[in-house]
């Protein structure tokens, strides 16, 4: 016996057969009229019950027969020879609660609440199609579709067949079929999805209602809804819900627009450079995730504005350019042992890098070394080798030793030599009558440049530095006539 989904919500079927009306429907609903059905659901009603029921029907149910006139959504049979087929179709219609017979009229007591949902049994959204359940359905007057249901509870088109001439597709889902007799496959005003288009139920020249050619949905639309109430609906844009600009992410501004079908879409894209997208516009002076330093304090970007954080201190006292507190300042170097160095990056010391051969690290930089190996023919003035040719009195040495200052001369072989500074003068007075003026030569040795003698042949000659400190010969006895005054 049939069970009701909800009280007074399922359609009633009035099928006139063999001169009397057979009423089928839900037990709960017919029980309200005092009508009891056997398991076959085909017991006829009493006259008083049928009379009471007819008050709620759009025509006189007590007088409707197989030969009575029909509403425009039900086709006339081709001839009386098809009456047996009509009876079979009516019985099938009674079992499925749909009108699929040229000898039956569907009467709805109230709008059914059991229309197929757009969602599958697991909550997923099902794609719109001509299918409402497993079975067969007419997609057009000549097209029969076989429907199936997937694991998510969504009905889908499993196969499509074209009815051979002179047959046409007749009947309602789920038992439509190619037939020589015409039977409506939809009701006036109903719509269904066909290849992402909406097909509308129209009255054909044969007097039957069937879905016509689909009208394709817009480029930003999808056909959705249950068969009978399908429509083209706008695809929901993930960013645009109006024509106002919006942010697709914190660094991208989207210009939104509306097309001719009323669908909102993304019309333009603008990247925010060193700015943040807020309320659809690129604003501020910084971008998301950017960071910097203000003095020794890190700063982070928040909605396009810099926010100052706690200053760096303790074991990480340096704020680097990326707003990171570290143990060192980015770009600085330090020596790692005597022959390698490290560079600070991201507030931390990087791996060590060895100095080239012949160099050593000094103050974080590799410099040339000076020792007996690198400077065998010279002396070392710090880390610089001073070869013999460049040595002077104040820089003298050999074998890579530290340069020293000589009192007089460096002999060109890294050795101090000489007893005087070249070019200097002195007086030589070994004995009376033997006084002379001496000059230091280029080797640092004293040489006599002039010998002092009495200017008149008598007296004693001397050498003194009396004329401006320059050693000069003079005669003491006659100072006014010879020598110094």
C-alpha positions, 0 to 999 in steps of 0.5 A: 500500500502507498505511503504519504510523504506529507498530508494533502501534498501529493496529487490525486489521479482520477482514472475512468475505466470500464464506465466508473471512476477509479480514484488512486492516491495516498492512503492518508489523503483518501482516508479523509474522504472515507475511501479505503484502498486494497493493496492494488489501490483500485477500489471504487468510491461510493457515490456520496464520497465521490460527490464530496470529492468533486467539489474540490476538483476543477471539473465534474469527477462523477461524470468524467469518462474515457470519452469526455473532453480533456484539458489541453495538456492531455492528447486524444488517442489516435483511435479506439484501437489504442484504448487498451494501451491507454488503460495500461498507461493510466495504470502506470501513471497511477503507480507513479503519481504522474499523468501519462495517459490519454485516458487519465487526468491529473488533479493536484489537491495542493501544490506538491512539496516534493519537487527534486532538490538541487542538492545531493544526499551529501549536501553537494550541489547537483548540476541542472539537467532534464533528469529529476530521478532515475528513469526515462524522460522526454527532452523534446518531442523526438528525444528520449533521455535515460536518467540515473542517480550517482553516488552523491544522490544527483540525477544525471543524463545517462544516455540519449536516444532519438525516437524512430519515425513515426514515433514521438516521445510521450509520457512523464518521468520516470516512464516516458517512452517512444510511442505511436500515440501522443501523450504530454511529457510536461505541463504548460509553463514548466521549464527544464535544463538542457545543455546549460540552456532552459527549455520551456514546455510548449503545446505542439501541433499534435496537441501534446505538451513537450519541451521545446528547443533550449535557450542557452544561458548567458556566459556567466550563468548556469541552468539550475533548478529541478525539472519543471522549475529550472532557470538560468541563474548567475554564477556566484563570482568569488569576489564581486557581489556588486559593481563596487570595487573589491579586494581579491586578496590584500595586494589586488584590487578588482574592478567589478561590473554587471552584464546584461543578465544582471551577473556580477563579474571581475572586469579589471585587476590592479596590483597594489605596489607597496600598498594594501588593498582595503575596501577595494582600493590600494591604500597606504604606504606599505604592503602586507607582510612588509617590515622595516626599521625605525631606528632600532625598533622594528615596524610591521605593515598593518592595513597599509600603515607602519606599526612600531614594535618593541625596540631590539635589545639584549642578545639581538640589539640590532634592527635590520632593514627587514624589521628583524632584530639580530646579533649583528647589523646587515652587511657588516663583516667580522674576522673568523680566525686569522684567515677567514671572515663572516658577513651579517645577513638577516641579523645573523652571521653567515658562514665563514669565507676564507681569504685568498692565499697570501692574505689574512683577515684584518678588521673583517677584511682580507689583506695581503700578508707580509712575512719572510715568505711574501717579502724576502727582499724587503721589510714589512711596514705593517702588512705592506712589503717595502722592497730594497729599492723603496727603502730609506733611512726611516724604513730599512730591513730585510727578510720580511722583518719589521722595517726600522729607522736607520740613524743615517743611511739604508744601504739598499740591501736592507742594512743601516750604514754610514756615519753621517747624513749625506750633505752635512758639513763639519769642521776638522781640526786635527792639529794647528795649521791642519784645520779643514771643512768636511762634508758627508758624502752619499755613502755617509762618510766624511770627506774634506772639502777645503783645508784651512791655512793662515791668510798672511802666512803667519798665525794659526788657522782654525775652522769654526761654524761662525758664519751662520753656523756653516763651518768656515776656516778662520785665523785667530790672530788676524780675524779682521783680514781672514776668516770669520770677523 
